[in-house]
Amino acid sequence: MPRYNRRVPSSIRVNLLDQRLGHLTVIGFGGRRNGQTMWVCRCDCGNVAEYHAGNLRAGRSSKCVQCQLDALQQTRKNLSHGYSSTSTYRAWTGTRRYGRCKRWEKFESFLADMGKRPKGSRLIRINRKRPYSKSNAVWRTPAETLREDVDRTLQAMLAAGVIDESKSARQRRRLRRMTRQARYQLRLSLNGNHNPQ
C-alpha cells in the first residue's frame, strides 16, 4: 500500500481529501512527484494506489487499473457478442461508408433488425440515396442484385423510349449478358489479372 498522510499541507490549493471521484475515494495525501501533486485513493474494489491530482480532477482517473481492464474486456465482449469475426459483423461495419440510421449505431440493433447474413448474400440499400436502415436494406445474392439492376435499367430504357415493349425480352437477355461480362472484367482487374491489349 502506498504511504500517505491524512494531513494535507496548506500549500495545496485544491484539497481532494475524502472526495469521491468516479469509483475512487481519496483517502490521503501522497506528496509530490516530479512536480505533480499525488493523492492516494481507494477504488470501490478495494485496490489502493496513487494518482495525479490533474488526472483525478479531469476525470482521466476514475477507477483503478484492474477495474479499467475489466471494463475494457466487458466492453469488447458486449460489442462483439461473439460476432466480431463473422460476415454479419463485417457487413454492419461496412454500413458506415454510406451512412446508417441512428438505431444501427449499435450492432445489437442491426442484428435484431436484419438477422444473420445469409450465405452468399450482401447487404444492399433499396434506395441508394438514403442511408442504411431496416426499411432501406435487404440481404441479396449477386444473382438477385443482377436481376434488379437489369430490371431498373430496362424500365429506364422503356420510359425513355429507347426500346419498345416488344423488344424488352430480348433487351433483358442482352443486358444480363453485358452485366455479367462487365462484372467478370472488373473482378479480373481487381485481381490484377486483366491485361489490356
Secondary structure, DSSP 8 states (H G I E B T S, - for coil): ----BS---TT-SS--TT-EETTEEEEEEEEEETTEEEEEEEETTS-EEEEEHHHHHHTS--S-HHHHHHHHHHHHHHHHTT-TTSHHHHHHHHTTTT-B-GGGGSHHHHHHHH-S--TT-EEEESSTTS-B-GGGEEEE-HHHHHHHHHHHHHHHHHHHTSS-GGGHHHHHHHHHHHHHHHHHHHHHHHTT-----
